[in-house]
Amino acid sequence: MYRGDSAILQLNHPHAYQLANLSRDIKFSFRKQDLLVYTSDWFSVPPHAPHGQSPKLGTLHPCMMIAAQAAFDAS
């Protein structure tokens, strides 16, 4: 990982991984930003819809907030 990156890894953060409703490890990079058009290409309701009819897929576990903030501040 690079400066400005944060990751949720199943092996390292099992509770955060489960709460985020992830299907694989994920890395966030705060060094680059892209604008995404609000369409079903990028935002759609997941098949099992754990949060109702919303494109929200999961939640960032509180234990990940410090790491995410540090990565954001470093970017």
Backbone as CSV, one residue per row, in Angstrom:
resi,resn,N_x,N_y,N_z,CA_x,CA_y,CA_z,C_x,C_y,C_z
1,MET,0.835,-1.181,0.000,0.000,0.000,0.000,0.878,1.243,0.000
2,TYR,0.290,2.312,-0.464,0.991,3.583,-0.567,0.403,4.586,0.412
3,ARG,1.119,5.691,0.587,0.615,6.781,1.411,-0.742,7.217,0.866
4,GLY,-1.706,7.386,1.738,-3.046,7.778,1.321,-3.951,6.596,1.030
5,ASP,-3.496,5.366,1.303,-4.301,4.161,1.075,-4.769,3.581,2.405
6,SER,-5.912,2.935,2.363,-6.456,2.214,3.505,-7.098,0.952,2.950
7,ALA,-7.089,-0.128,3.726,-7.637,-1.393,3.224,-8.473,-2.078,4.291
8,ILE,-9.454,-2.839,3.841,-10.216,-3.731,4.700,-9.930,-5.136,4.198
9,LEU,-9.195,-5.896,5.001,-8.786,-7.244,4.628,-9.489,-8.246,5.535
10,GLN,-10.055,-9.275,4.944,-10.813,-10.259,5.711,-9.966,-10.879,6.824
11,LEU,-8.717,-11.192,6.525,-7.847,-11.832,7.502,-7.492,-10.896,8.661
12,ASN,-7.255,-9.629,8.362,-6.819,-8.671,9.387,-7.967,-8.027,10.158
13,HIS,-9.112,-7.847,9.502,-10.246,-7.127,10.107,-11.557,-7.871,9.837
14,PRO,-11.754,-9.064,10.408,-12.940,-9.862,10.067,-14.267,-9.180,10.389
15,HIS,-14.350,-8.439,11.496,-15.616,-7.775,11.847,-15.917,-6.627,10.887
16,ALA,-14.898,-5.851,10.556,-15.077,-4.751,9.606,-15.439,-5.292,8.229
17,TYR,-14.813,-6.384,7.845,-15.075,-7.019,6.551,-16.532,-7.463,6.465
18,GLN,-17.020,-8.093,7.529,-18.405,-8.587,7.546,-19.396,-7.426,7.538
19,LEU,-19.174,-6.405,8.360,-20.086,-5.265,8.430,-20.144,-4.513,7.103
20,ALA,-19.013,-4.441,6.404,-18.977,-3.751,5.118,-19.644,-4.572,4.018
21,ASN,-20.010,-5.820,4.335,-20.693,-6.695,3.382,-19.844,-6.923,2.133
22,LEU,-18.553,-7.142,2.349,-17.621,-7.328,1.240,-17.584,-8.774,0.779
23,SER,-17.264,-8.961,-0.484,-17.086,-10.304,-1.028,-15.609,-10.582,-1.306
24,ARG,-14.770,-9.552,-1.189,-13.325,-9.711,-1.349,-12.630,-8.528,-0.672
25,ASP,-11.337,-8.692,-0.415,-10.560,-7.609,0.195,-10.655,-6.357,-0.672
26,ILE,-10.582,-5.190,-0.014,-10.727,-3.939,-0.755,-9.713,-2.915,-0.243
27,LYS,-9.240,-2.086,-1.160,-8.316,-1.005,-0.828,-8.937,0.303,-1.295
28,PHE,-8.841,1.307,-0.456,-9.298,2.653,-0.803,-8.069,3.528,-0.995
29,SER,-8.079,4.324,-2.023,-6.998,5.270,-2.248,-7.586,6.676,-2.209
30,PHE,-7.099,7.471,-1.297,-7.565,8.856,-1.185,-6.699,9.802,-2.011
31,ARG,-5.728,9.257,-2.749,-4.851,10.085,-3.576,-5.507,10.469,-4.888
32,LYS,-6.463,9.689,-5.334,-7.110,9.947,-6.614,-8.623,9.949,-6.416
33,GLN,-9.268,10.892,-7.044,-10.718,10.969,-6.947,-11.307,10.946,-8.343
34,ASP,-12.402,10.240,-8.486,-13.139,10.207,-9.745,-14.591,10.544,-9.469
35,LEU,-15.202,11.241,-10.391,-16.631,11.509,-10.292,-17.373,10.373,-10.978
36,LEU,-18.346,9.813,-10.294,-19.151,8.736,-10.854,-20.568,9.238,-11.072
37,VAL,-21.081,9.005,-12.246,-22.462,9.373,-12.551,-23.367,8.439,-11.766
38,TYR,-24.397,8.993,-11.143,-25.306,8.189,-10.325,-26.245,7.395,-11.236
39,THR,-25.724,6.284,-11.735,-26.501,5.380,-12.581,-26.331,3.960,-12.056
40,SER,-27.097,3.046,-12.601,-27.000,1.656,-12.159,-25.672,1.016,-12.564
41,ASP,-24.916,1.660,-13.459,-23.584,1.148,-13.790,-22.685,1.130,-12.556
42,TRP,-22.819,2.159,-11.711,-21.975,2.277,-10.519,-22.751,2.063,-9.225
43,PHE,-24.023,2.393,-9.225,-24.834,2.322,-8.013,-26.108,1.550,-8.320
44,SER,-26.231,0.376,-7.750,-27.465,-0.398,-7.918,-27.741,-1.156,-6.629
45,VAL,-28.971,-1.546,-6.461,-29.367,-2.297,-5.275,-28.791,-3.697,-5.389
46,PRO,-28.068,-4.168,-4.362,-27.507,-5.515,-4.421,-28.610,-6.574,-4.408
47,PRO,-28.335,-7.759,-4.935,-29.357,-8.801,-5.033,-30.023,-9.148,-3.700
48,HIS,-29.266,-9.201,-2.625,-29.863,-9.586,-1.344,-30.346,-8.377,-0.532
49,ALA,-30.080,-7.171,-0.988,-30.587,-5.910,-0.430,-30.584,-5.842,1.100
50,PRO,-29.405,-5.925,1.750,-29.371,-5.892,3.209,-29.802,-4.556,3.815
51,HIS,-29.789,-3.490,3.025,-30.167,-2.164,3.525,-31.434,-1.648,2.843
52,GLY,-32.297,-2.551,2.404,-33.517,-2.139,1.718,-33.226,-1.783,0.266
53,GLN,-34.104,-1.061,-0.340,-33.962,-0.710,-1.749,-33.059,0.507,-1.925
54,SER,-31.849,0.364,-1.447,-30.848,1.415,-1.517,-29.572,0.815,-2.092
55,PRO,-28.797,1.588,-2.857,-27.543,1.052,-3.379,-26.467,0.895,-2.311
56,LYS,-26.756,1.300,-1.088,-25.782,1.147,-0.005,-25.459,-0.336,0.162
57,LEU,-24.179,-0.665,0.114,-23.779,-2.063,0.199,-23.386,-2.481,1.609
58,GLY,-22.834,-1.592,2.387,-22.367,-1.943,3.715,-22.032,-0.704,4.513
59,THR,-21.356,-0.914,5.616,-21.033,0.157,6.545,-19.570,0.049,6.947
60,LEU,-18.920,1.174,7.099,-17.536,1.172,7.556,-17.529,0.958,9.065
61,HIS,-16.889,-0.106,9.507,-16.819,-0.448,10.926,-16.080,0.659,11.674
62,PRO,-16.528,1.011,12.879,-15.857,2.077,13.645,-14.355,1.852,13.837
63,CYS,-13.919,0.600,13.912,-12.483,0.349,14.111,-11.662,0.769,12.896
64,MET,-12.291,0.986,11.758,-11.582,1.374,10.545,-11.524,2.891,10.359
65,MET,-12.241,3.640,11.186,-12.295,5.091,11.009,-10.940,5.762,11.214
66,ILE,-10.169,5.322,12.184,-8.859,5.939,12.440,-7.931,5.706,11.249
67,ALA,-7.931,4.473,10.722,-7.074,4.166,9.571,-7.525,4.946,8.337
68,ALA,-8.834,5.057,8.136,-9.344,5.808,6.981,-9.006,7.289,7.110
69,GLN,-9.156,7.843,8.307,-8.832,9.262,8.515,-7.344,9.517,8.319
70,ALA,-6.501,8.611,8.797,-5.052,8.772,8.639,-4.670,8.717,7.162
71,ALA,-5.288,7.807,6.406,-5.002,7.713,4.972,-5.467,8.975,4.251
72,PHE,-6.636,9.476,4.629,-7.154,10.700,4.013,-6.229,11.873,4.312
73,ASP,-5.814,12.001,5.562,-4.925,13.109,5.947,-3.571,13.024,5.249
74,ALA,-3.118,11.811,4.958,-1.816,11.620,4.312,-1.871,11.847,2.811
75,SER,-3.055,11.878,2.253,-3.167,12.010,0.780,-2.950,13.428,0.317
